[in-house]
Amino acid sequence: MKTRKIFNASNVFGTIAFFDLLIAIPGTVEENPLLTVALVAVFAICVYLAMKEDGKIR
């Protein structure tokens, strides 16, 4: 099934982290510093889970 190869957990977490880093975080830096910190935490968690899913970390 091709959809499993496209929509696996690693790709989903990586996509969330990518859009969080490029779109969400820069847009909130000046307006709401607490939201920026929360988005950085979401980015870090998504990167960690994507790497764990790929088997790069234990």
Buried (B, 14 or more C-beta within 10 A) or exposed (E): EEEEEEEBEBBBBBEBBBEBBEEBBEEBEEEEEEBBEBBBEBBEBBBEBBBBBBEEEE
